[in-house]
Amino acid sequence: MKHKVVALGIDGPNGQLFNQWLGEGLLPNVRSIAEQGVTVVHSHEKRFRNERCWNSFLTGCDAPTTGSTFQADRYVYFNQAIQREGEAPFYGLGQEHRVCIFDLPAPLSDRVDGLQVTGWGSELNASVPMSRPEELMAELVARHGPDPKMESAMRILDQRSGEADRSFRNPSLYSVDDLTRYRKFLELAVARRTDICLDLLARGPWDLFLGLYVESHTANHLFWHIAQPYPIPSPFPAGDDPLRDLFRSIDAGIGRIAEALSPDTYVMLFTIDDTGPNLMDVPSMALLPEFLYRWAAPGSRALSSGEAGAPVPPVRTDYGGHWKHEIWALRTADGERLLTSPMALEAEGDALSWNPASWYKPLWPEMRAFALPSVSDGYIRLNIAGREANGKVAIDDFDATIAEIVAMLEKLTDPRSGRTAIERVVRTRENPFDAPHIPSDLIVCWRDGPPIDVLDSAHLGRVGPVPYFRSGGHRSHGARIDNLLVVRGPGIAPGSVAPEGHLEDLPATILRLVGAESPIPIGGVPLLDPGRSSGGATAVKRA
């Protein structure tokens, strides 16, 4: 039996804050839907990269894919989460079900009978606006406006296809003007996103409507330090919290959408991924690449030269430029000669021009190991003879070289706290040729604690201090991520809860509510089954 389902995602909230605001009544519409229906906790394990959770959601499987690729013959690294083509998603239901998709981080699918829009707005570093029918995107922009932060987007190139993509610049965490402008951008984007959802819903009827609020993700990255503990003091007045206010705007948008739906429609809200204080950006993107360069080229320093053990200057708050320019200003004479500047990479359309690990790419063929560009855990790849085009490490030396790198990493210290910086190093393969779909040989997990802006090595010197890039970040590799699912609709008892599930159970749950069979093999199971009996949902009544 067919049912109508409207599923709305809230991307990348901090679970603790989200639940706190929910309990305080600051998110009344989400709370109302939960009280009218069922609440479920679903979890997944963080592995490889931040956006990997979307692979599990779109396919209904805990897929081993990392979403990134290293081409060893050319020393080229692709780190774009969403491609123009991809695996068939669970919502490709063919002619039997009408489906509308708005702004999921997913390619367009030939199996969807309905409307698809992706890339109107995105939190991803690289995105491309696409729709089906093709003219729909331009029509929506003309009627409702673009994502405000994309109006001045940089033009970048998809390294696989050579086609144009776009990328937005993050504001400086140190500039109240930059942050205020982005606050307005995100608030306006939420309002426009809600209007577009209502517009698309009115073009139905739809058996399934899937939409996503991405602004929550971006806001967590940019506004964490304004009301939460972080080394950078808030440039806003006490009590002002743009992050909280943006979530309230998303809640208001959800209320508008829910109010427009008929009582026989299942309304599903789900959070996906988790954010908190950023502990990984700076060490993974700026500090690790430099230490690996120094380790591979003894006696040379390309960035921010200093001596280990020297007094550490206070954290600066007077940075005025974009993060990549402030980091580039810390280059040495060797760095000026050897590294590719972010300006040159930006002119080439490189989507990762702002990531300092990318500046070392010309040196990778001559290094024994190098850091791949990352925005989460640190990723290290060895330069193996017979695997890489210009390999420098013999296959028989793979284990010994890994041991040498790990020993170096384990001795890195944060001179501000006196603590070692590394929590653990994860080895991804036993043999250099195992698991070729995983670009890195090692994953570096940084220790929880005060965010790092400087690191010391007794043998390699000091790197930093450097400015912070984003105050909100993701959880480390291997962490369990708990997210929330609330559903109201026919057959679901108000105020009920269901047993915990997993992220890959969400597609199976959506399909069960729609009354559709999965068009692809999925590993999850439905968390709810309202039509199972005359007694209603399988959810357990809250005491």
C-alpha positions in Angstrom: 0.0 0.0 0.0 1.4 3.4 -1.0 1.9 6.2 1.5 3.2 9.8 1.1 6.5 10.5 2.9 8.2 13.8 3.4 11.7 13.3 4.8 13.9 16.3 5.8 17.5 16.0 6.9 19.4 18.4 9.2 23.0 18.1 8.3 25.9 18.0 10.8 24.4 19.3 14.1 26.2 18.9 17.4 24.1 16.2 19.0 24.5 17.5 22.5 23.5 21.0 21.6 20.7 19.8 19.4 19.2 17.7 22.2 19.7 20.6 24.7 17.9 23.1 22.5 15.2 20.5 21.9 14.7 20.0 25.6 14.7 23.7 26.3 11.8 24.2 23.8 14.0 26.2 21.3 13.1 23.9 18.5 9.3 23.7 19.0 8.4 22.3 15.6 10.9 19.4 15.8 9.7 18.8 19.3 6.0 18.8 18.3 6.7 16.2 15.5 8.5 14.0 18.0 5.6 14.3 20.5 3.1 13.4 17.8 5.1 10.4 16.7 8.1 8.2 17.4 11.7 9.0 18.3 14.6 6.7 17.2 18.4 6.9 17.7 20.4 5.7 14.8 24.2 5.5 14.7 27.1 4.9 12.5 30.9 4.6 12.8 33.0 7.4 11.4 35.5 6.0 8.9 37.8 7.5 6.3 36.2 10.9 5.6 33.4 13.2 6.8 31.0 12.8 3.9 31.2 9.0 3.9 27.9 8.9 5.9 26.1 9.9 2.8 27.3 6.8 0.9 25.6 4.7 3.6 22.4 6.8 3.5 22.1 6.7 -0.3 22.9 3.0 -0.7 21.5 1.6 2.5 24.8 -0.2 3.1 27.8 0.3 5.3 29.8 0.6 2.2 33.7 0.4 2.4 34.1 3.3 -0.1 36.1 6.3 1.0 34.7 8.7 -1.6 38.2 9.7 -2.6 40.8 8.5 -5.1 44.6 8.6 -5.5 46.1 8.0 -9.0 49.5 6.7 -8.3 50.7 7.1 -11.9 50.1 10.9 -11.8 50.2 11.7 -8.1 46.7 13.1 -8.3 44.3 13.1 -5.4 40.5 13.5 -5.9 38.6 14.4 -2.8 35.2 15.5 -4.2 32.3 13.7 -2.4 29.6 14.1 -5.1 30.2 13.2 -8.7 28.0 13.8 -11.8 27.5 10.0 -11.9 27.3 7.5 -9.1 25.7 4.4 -7.8 22.0 4.0 -8.0 20.3 5.4 -4.9 17.6 3.7 -2.9 15.0 6.2 -4.0 15.4 5.4 -7.7 11.9 3.7 -7.6 11.1 3.9 -11.3 7.7 4.6 -12.8 5.7 3.1 -9.9 6.5 6.0 -7.5 6.7 9.7 -7.9 9.8 11.1 -6.2 11.2 14.6 -5.6 14.7 15.1 -4.4 16.1 18.5 -3.3 19.7 19.2 -2.5 20.9 15.8 -1.3 24.7 15.4 -1.9 24.0 12.9 -4.7 24.3 12.7 -8.5 21.2 12.7 -10.6 19.6 9.3 -11.2 17.9 8.0 -14.3 15.7 5.8 -12.1 13.8 8.7 -10.5 10.4 9.5 -11.9 9.9 13.1 -10.8 12.1 16.1 -10.0 15.7 16.2 -8.9 17.8 19.2 -7.8 21.3 19.1 -6.4 23.8 21.8 -5.8 21.5 24.7 -5.3 23.3 25.1 -2.0 26.0 23.0 -0.5 28.4 22.8 2.5 30.8 20.8 0.3 34.1 22.4 -0.8 33.1 21.6 -4.4 29.7 21.4 -5.9 27.9 21.6 -9.2 24.3 22.8 -9.7 22.3 20.2 -11.5 18.6 19.4 -12.0 16.3 17.1 -13.9 14.6 18.5 -15.9 17.7 20.6 -16.7 15.8 23.9 -16.8 14.4 23.4 -13.3 17.5 24.8 -11.5 17.4 28.1 -13.4 13.7 28.4 -12.8 14.1 27.9 -9.0 16.9 30.4 -8.8 14.9 33.0 -10.8 11.9 32.5 -8.6 13.5 32.2 -5.2 17.1 33.3 -5.6 20.4 31.5 -5.3 22.2 30.3 -2.2 23.6 33.6 -1.1 27.1 32.3 -0.2 27.4 31.0 -3.8 26.8 34.4 -5.5 30.5 35.1 -5.3 31.7 31.4 -5.6 35.0 30.6 -7.1 35.1 28.7 -10.4 36.9 25.4 -10.0 37.4 22.4 -12.2 36.3 18.8 -11.7 39.7 17.0 -12.1 38.0 13.9 -13.4 35.9 15.5 -16.1 37.4 18.9 -16.6 34.0 20.5 -16.2 33.3 23.6 -14.2 32.3 23.3 -10.6 32.1 26.0 -7.9 33.4 26.5 -4.4 32.7 29.1 -1.7 35.2 30.8 0.5 35.0 30.4 4.2 35.0 33.7 6.2 37.8 34.5 8.6 37.0 33.4 12.2 38.7 36.5 13.4 36.6 39.0 11.5 33.2 40.1 13.0 32.3 41.6 9.6 33.0 38.4 7.7 31.1 36.3 10.3 28.1 38.8 10.3 27.9 38.6 6.5 27.9 34.8 6.6 25.3 34.8 9.3 23.0 36.8 7.0 23.8 34.5 4.1 22.9 31.3 6.0 19.7 32.8 7.5 18.6 33.9 4.0 19.6 30.5 2.6 17.4 28.7 5.1 14.4 30.9 4.2 14.9 30.4 0.5 15.5 26.6 1.0 12.2 26.4 2.8 10.4 28.3 0.0 11.9 26.0 -2.6 10.8 22.9 -0.7 7.2 24.3 -0.5 7.3 25.1 -4.2 8.5 21.6 -5.2 6.0 20.0 -2.8 3.2 21.9 -4.6 4.2 20.4 -7.9 3.3 16.9 -6.6 1.7 14.8 -5.5 4.8 12.9 -4.5 5.1 9.5 -3.0 8.5 10.5 -1.6 10.0 14.0 -1.0 13.5 14.1 0.3 15.1 17.4 1.2 18.1 18.6 3.3 19.0 21.6 5.3 22.8 22.0 4.8 23.2 25.3 6.5 23.3 23.7 9.9 26.6 22.0 8.8 28.2 25.2 7.6 27.1 27.1 10.7 28.7 24.5 13.0 32.0 25.0 11.2 31.9 28.8 11.3 30.1 29.8 14.5 31.2 27.2 17.1 33.6 29.5 18.9 31.0 32.3 19.3 29.1 30.7 22.2 31.2 27.5 22.9 34.7 27.1 24.5 37.5 27.6 22.0 40.9 29.3 22.0 39.5 32.2 19.9 37.4 34.7 21.8 34.0 35.5 20.4 33.9 38.7 18.4 30.1 38.9 19.2 28.4 40.4 22.3 27.8 38.0 25.2 24.7 35.9 24.8 24.6 36.3 21.0 24.7 32.8 19.4 24.4 32.6 15.6 24.6 28.8 15.7 21.6 28.5 18.0 19.6 31.1 16.0 20.2 29.3 12.7 18.9 26.1 14.1 15.8 28.0 15.3 15.4 29.3 11.7 15.6 25.7 10.4 13.0 24.6 13.0 10.7 27.4 11.8 11.2 26.3 8.2 10.4 22.7 9.2 7.2 24.0 10.8 6.1 25.8 7.7 6.6 22.6 5.6 4.9 20.3 8.1 1.9 22.7 8.3 1.4 22.5 4.6 1.2 18.6 4.6 -2.0 16.5 4.7 -2.6 14.5 7.9 -2.1 11.2 6.0 1.5 12.1 5.1 4.4 10.7 7.1 6.7 13.4 8.2 10.3 12.2 8.9 13.1 14.4 10.3 16.6 13.0 10.6 19.9 14.3 11.7 23.1 13.0 10.0 26.7 13.3 11.0 27.9 15.2 14.1 30.1 18.2 14.7 31.8 19.8 17.7 35.0 21.7 18.5 37.4 21.4 15.6 40.5 19.4 16.7 41.6 18.2 13.2 41.7 21.0 10.6 44.9 22.7 11.5 47.1 19.7 12.4 45.9 17.7 9.4 46.0 20.4 6.7 49.0 22.6 7.8 51.2 20.9 10.4 51.3 17.3 9.3 52.3 18.0 5.6 55.2 20.1 6.8 56.5 17.5 9.3 56.4 14.8 6.6 58.3 17.1 4.3 61.0 17.7 6.9 61.1 14.0 7.7 61.6 13.2 4.0 64.0 16.1 3.3 66.2 16.4 6.4 67.5 19.9 7.0 64.9 21.7 4.8 61.9 23.6 6.1 59.1 25.0 3.9 56.7 26.5 6.4 56.7 28.3 9.7 60.2 27.5 10.9 60.8 27.5 14.7 62.8 25.7 17.4 61.1 23.0 19.5 61.0 23.9 23.2 61.1 27.7 22.7 58.5 29.8 24.5 55.2 29.7 22.7 53.7 33.1 21.9 50.1 33.8 23.0 47.3 32.9 20.6 46.9 35.7 18.1 43.5 37.2 17.3 44.6 39.9 14.8 44.6 37.8 11.6 43.0 39.9 8.9 43.3 37.8 5.7 41.9 34.6 4.4 43.3 31.6 6.1 45.2 30.3 3.1 46.9 33.6 2.7 47.8 33.8 6.4 49.4 30.3 6.2 51.1 31.1 2.9 52.7 34.1 4.6 54.5 31.7 7.0 56.5 30.1 4.2 60.3 30.0 4.3 62.7 30.7 1.5 62.6 27.0 0.7 58.8 27.1 0.7 58.8 30.0 -1.7 61.0 28.0 -4.1 59.5 24.6 -3.7 55.8 24.9 -2.9 52.9 25.8 -5.3 51.2 28.9 -4.0 47.4 28.8 -3.2 47.0 31.7 -5.7 48.5 29.6 -8.5 46.4 26.6 -7.6 43.2 28.8 -7.5 44.0 30.1 -10.9 44.2 26.5 -12.2 40.8 25.8 -10.7 42.1 23.5 -8.0 39.2 22.8 -5.6 41.8 22.3 -2.8 43.9 25.4 -3.4 43.2 26.6 0.2 44.5 23.3 1.7 48.2 23.6 2.5 48.7 19.9 1.9 48.0 20.6 -1.8 50.9 23.1 -1.9 53.4 20.2 -1.5 52.1 18.2 -4.5 55.1 19.0 -6.7 57.3 17.4 -4.1 55.3 14.2 -3.6 57.2 12.2 -6.3 60.5 12.9 -4.5 59.2 12.3 -0.9 59.2 9.0 0.9 55.8 9.8 2.3 53.4 12.7 2.1 50.2 14.0 3.6 47.1 13.9 1.4 44.8 17.0 1.6 42.2 16.4 4.3 39.6 18.3 6.3 39.4 15.6 9.0 41.9 13.0 10.2 45.4 13.2 8.8 46.0 11.0 5.8 49.5 9.7 4.9 50.5 7.8 1.7 53.9 6.2 1.2 55.7 6.6 -2.1 56.2 2.9 -2.9 58.4 1.6 -5.7 56.2 -0.4 -8.1 53.0 1.2 -6.9 53.7 4.9 -7.4 55.2 6.1 -10.6 58.3 7.5 -8.9 58.4 5.3 -5.8 61.1 5.9 -3.3 60.4 3.2 -0.7 61.1 -0.4 -1.6 58.2 -2.8 -1.1 60.3 -4.8 1.4 60.7 -1.6 3.4 57.0 -0.9 3.7 56.7 -2.1 7.3 59.9 -0.5 8.5 59.0 2.9 6.9 55.6 2.8 8.5 57.2 2.1 11.9 59.6 5.0 11.4 56.8 7.4 10.5 54.6 6.3 13.5 57.5 6.7 15.9 58.0 10.2 14.6 54.4 11.1 14.9 54.1 9.6 18.4 56.8 12.1 19.6 55.0 15.2 18.3 53.9 17.4 21.2 51.7 20.4 21.7 54.0 22.9 23.5 51.0 24.8 24.8 49.7 21.8 26.8 52.9 19.7 27.0 50.9 16.7 25.8 51.6 14.4 22.9 49.4 15.2 19.9 48.5 11.8 18.5 45.8 9.6 19.9 46.5 6.7 17.5 47.6 5.9 14.0 45.4 3.5 12.0 47.1 1.3 9.4 44.8 0.7 6.5 46.7 -2.1 4.8 49.2 -4.8 5.5 50.6 -4.9 2.0 51.1 -1.8 -0.2 48.8 -3.3 -2.9 45.9 -4.3 -0.5 42.7 -2.2 -0.6 43.6 0.0 -3.5 40.3 1.9 -3.1 41.7 3.5 0.1 44.1 6.3 -0.8 46.0 6.6 2.5 48.3 4.0 4.1 47.9 5.6 7.5 45.2 7.6 9.2 46.3 9.9 11.9 43.8 10.5 14.8 44.6 13.6 16.8 44.1 13.6 20.6 41.1 15.2 22.2 41.8 18.3 24.1 42.6 22.0 23.4 42.7 22.6 19.6 46.2 22.6 18.3 47.8 25.5 16.5 51.5 24.5 17.0 53.5 21.3 17.2 57.0 20.4 18.3 59.4 17.7 17.3 62.7 17.3 19.1 64.4 16.4 15.7 62.3 18.3 13.2 61.7 21.6 15.0 58.5 23.5 15.5 55.7 24.2 13.0 53.3 27.0 14.0 51.7 28.8 15.6 49.2 29.2 12.8 45.7 30.7 12.7 42.6 28.5 13.2 40.5 27.8 10.1 37.1 26.5 11.3 36.2 26.4 14.9 33.6 23.6 14.4 34.8 20.2 13.2 34.0 16.5 12.8 34.5 13.5 15.0 37.6 11.4 14.6 38.0 8.2 12.7 36.4 5.3 14.5 34.1 7.3 16.7 30.4 6.3 17.1 28.1 8.9 15.8 24.6 9.0 17.3 21.8 10.8 15.4 18.1 11.4 15.8 15.1 10.2 13.7 11.6 11.4 14.5 8.5 10.4 12.5 4.8 11.2 12.7 2.0 9.8 10.6 -0.7 7.2 10.3 -0.4 4.3 12.7 2.4 5.8 14.8 1.6 6.2 18.5 2.3 9.7 19.8 5.2 10.0 22.2 6.6 6.6 21.3 10.2 5.4 21.0 11.7 2.6 18.9 14.8 0.5 19.5 18.1 2.0 18.3 19.1 1.4 14.8 21.9 2.3 12.3 22.3 4.9 9.6 21.8 2.3 6.9 18.4 1.5 8.3 17.0 4.9 7.3 16.5 4.0 3.6 14.8 0.7 4.5 12.5 2.7 6.9 11.7 5.3 4.3 10.8 2.6 1.7 8.7 0.7 4.2 6.7 3.9 4.9 6.3 4.7 1.2 5.3 1.1 0.5 8.0 0.5 -2.0 10.5 -2.3 -2.6 14.2 -1.3 -2.7 15.5 -1.1 -6.3 19.0 -2.0 -5.0 20.3 -4.5 -2.5 20.4 -2.7 0.9 21.8 -3.9 4.2 19.5 -2.0 6.6 16.2 -3.0 8.1 13.1 -0.9 8.7 13.0 0.7 12.1 9.3 1.3 11.9 6.4 -0.7 10.5 3.1 1.2 11.1 1.1 -1.1 8.9 2.2 -4.3 10.6 -1.0 -4.6 12.6 -4.1 -2.8 13.6 -2.4 -1.8 16.8 -0.2 0.7 15.0 3.6 1.1 14.9 6.1 -1.3 16.2 7.5 1.5 18.3 7.5 1.2 22.1 5.3 3.5 24.1 7.3 5.9 26.2 6.6 5.5 30.0 
